[in-house]
Amino acid sequence: MARPRGTLLTRERIVEVAGVLVDAEGLEAVSVRRLATELGVAGPSLYNHFPTKNEILDAVADAVVAEVDVSFFATHEWQEALRLWAHSYRGVLLQHPNMVPLFASGPGRRPAALAMADTVYGGLIAAGWPPARATHIGALMRYLVTGAALGSFAMGFDEDPQVYAERYPHLRDAHLLAEHRSSVDEGAFALGLETVISGLEAMKNGVLR
């Protein structure tokens, strides 16, 4: 039997190309017409795999979540599991910053996202957290991680020292923050994460209510 000409169109290939587009140009770059052009196929052929563009973006988001390591909940105490998972989650999002808005609405029906939520929630329940508190902790961690990945605090200040010199004396060194973006942003995330975990430990031990 003769081999078919051209590239075989699959869901995986569509997701791969859409992900490359989002990473390079942002969410607005993804359209059925643009994807069809990039894939070298007719636009309607994409609908054989995905009914809508939003479902393509859902699949792209889920492929990103699948990169997050959630194995820690099976091998570590809940505090360390939360810590390692949060750093893995943030690290993945930092590799795909244009996709962060896709995570604002929660997992929906995305398989990898639901599997991650199930693992985190299950790990917290196994550690003795009541269901309601486990839900709160999962939500809190998502807010912390996605919020930290939405933008850079250090890059939010102008590099011109004259902007701050006279009117904002306490910000006289703010123009230097961009030079230290990594240490500022990573330090802030680590501080927030450790503060959350310490507070949760105190709550679990009955020190805080």
C-alpha positions in Angstrom: 0.0 0.0 0.0 1.4 3.4 -0.9 2.2 5.8 1.9 -0.1 8.9 2.2 1.5 12.1 1.0 2.1 15.0 3.4 2.2 15.0 7.2 -0.4 12.9 9.0 -2.5 15.3 11.1 -3.0 14.3 14.7 -4.2 15.9 17.9 -0.7 15.7 19.2 0.7 17.5 16.2 -2.0 20.2 16.4 -1.2 20.8 20.1 2.5 20.9 19.5 2.2 23.6 16.8 -0.3 25.6 18.8 2.0 25.5 21.8 4.9 26.8 19.8 2.8 29.6 18.5 1.6 30.6 22.0 5.1 30.5 23.3 6.5 32.6 20.5 3.7 35.1 19.8 1.0 34.8 22.5 -2.5 33.4 22.8 -3.8 35.8 20.1 -1.6 34.2 17.5 -3.7 31.0 17.6 -6.5 30.7 15.1 -7.8 27.8 13.1 -6.6 29.5 9.9 -3.1 30.2 11.3 -2.8 26.7 12.6 -3.9 25.2 9.3 -1.3 27.3 7.5 1.5 26.2 9.9 0.4 22.6 9.6 0.0 22.7 5.8 -3.6 21.5 5.9 -7.0 22.8 5.1 -8.7 24.6 8.0 -11.7 22.3 8.3 -9.5 19.3 8.8 -8.6 20.6 12.3 -12.3 20.2 13.3 -12.0 16.5 12.9 -9.8 16.6 16.0 -11.0 19.7 17.9 -14.5 21.2 17.6 -13.3 24.7 18.7 -10.2 26.8 19.1 -10.8 26.9 22.8 -10.5 23.1 23.0 -7.2 23.4 21.2 -6.0 25.9 23.8 -7.3 23.7 26.6 -5.2 20.8 25.2 -2.2 23.1 25.0 -2.6 24.1 28.6 -3.0 20.5 29.7 0.2 19.6 27.9 2.0 22.2 29.9 0.5 21.0 33.2 1.7 17.5 32.4 5.3 18.7 32.7 4.7 19.6 36.4 6.2 17.0 38.8 3.6 15.8 41.3 5.4 12.7 42.4 6.5 14.3 45.7 3.2 13.6 47.4 3.9 9.9 47.2 7.4 10.1 48.6 7.6 13.2 51.0 5.9 14.7 54.0 3.2 17.1 53.0 5.3 20.2 53.7 8.2 19.2 51.5 5.8 17.9 48.9 4.0 21.2 48.7 7.4 23.0 48.5 8.8 20.9 45.7 5.6 20.7 43.7 5.2 24.5 43.9 8.7 25.1 42.6 8.2 22.6 39.8 4.8 24.2 38.9 6.3 27.7 38.9 9.3 26.6 36.9 7.1 25.1 34.2 4.9 28.2 34.0 8.0 30.4 33.7 9.0 28.4 30.6 5.6 29.1 29.1 4.7 32.6 30.3 2.2 33.4 27.5 0.1 30.4 28.7 -0.3 31.5 32.3 -3.7 33.2 31.6 -5.0 29.8 30.5 -4.7 28.6 34.1 -6.8 31.4 35.7 -10.1 29.5 35.3 -9.0 26.2 36.9 -8.6 22.7 35.5 -12.1 22.4 33.9 -12.0 19.0 32.1 -8.3 18.9 31.4 -7.0 15.4 32.3 -3.5 16.4 33.4 -4.8 19.3 35.4 -7.4 17.2 37.1 -4.8 14.5 37.8 -2.6 17.1 39.4 -5.4 18.5 41.5 -6.4 15.0 42.5 -2.8 14.2 43.6 -2.4 17.4 45.6 -5.8 17.1 47.3 -5.2 13.4 48.0 -1.8 14.0 49.4 -3.2 16.6 51.8 -6.0 14.4 52.9 -3.6 11.5 53.5 -1.5 13.9 55.7 -4.6 14.5 57.9 -6.0 17.7 56.6 -9.8 18.0 56.7 -11.4 18.1 53.2 -12.4 21.8 53.4 -8.9 22.8 54.5 -7.3 20.7 51.8 -9.4 22.5 49.3 -8.4 25.8 50.7 -4.7 24.9 50.6 -4.9 23.7 47.0 -6.6 26.9 45.9 -4.1 29.0 47.9 -1.2 27.3 46.3 -2.6 27.8 42.8 -3.1 31.5 43.5 0.5 31.8 44.8 2.1 29.9 41.9 0.1 31.4 39.0 0.3 34.9 40.5 4.1 34.6 40.8 4.3 33.5 37.2 2.1 36.3 35.8 4.8 38.9 35.8 8.1 40.1 37.3 8.0 42.5 40.2 11.6 43.4 39.5 10.9 44.4 35.9 8.0 46.6 36.9 10.2 49.6 37.8 11.8 52.1 35.4 15.6 51.9 35.0 16.0 55.6 35.1 17.1 56.7 38.6 15.7 60.2 38.0 12.2 58.9 38.1 12.6 58.3 41.9 15.3 60.7 42.9 13.2 63.5 44.3 9.7 62.4 44.7 10.2 58.8 45.9 13.2 58.8 48.2 12.6 55.3 49.6 12.7 54.0 46.0 16.1 55.5 45.2 17.5 52.1 44.3 14.4 50.8 42.5 16.1 51.3 39.1 18.6 48.5 40.0 15.9 45.9 40.5 15.9 44.8 36.9 19.5 43.8 37.1 18.6 41.4 39.9 15.4 40.1 38.5 16.1 36.4 39.2 17.1 36.8 42.8 14.3 39.3 43.5 11.5 37.3 41.9 12.7 33.9 43.1 13.4 35.2 46.5 9.9 36.7 46.8 8.3 33.5 45.7 10.4 31.4 48.1 9.6 33.8 51.0 5.9 33.6 50.2 5.9 29.9 49.9 7.9 29.3 53.1 5.6 31.7 55.0 2.5 29.8 53.8 4.0 26.4 54.7 5.1 27.7 58.1 1.6 29.1 58.8 0.0 25.8 57.7 2.3 23.9 60.0 1.3 26.1 62.9 -2.4 25.7 62.0 -2.1 21.9 61.8 -0.3 21.9 65.2 -3.0 23.9 66.8 -0.9 27.0 67.2 -3.1 29.0 64.8 -6.8 28.7 64.2 
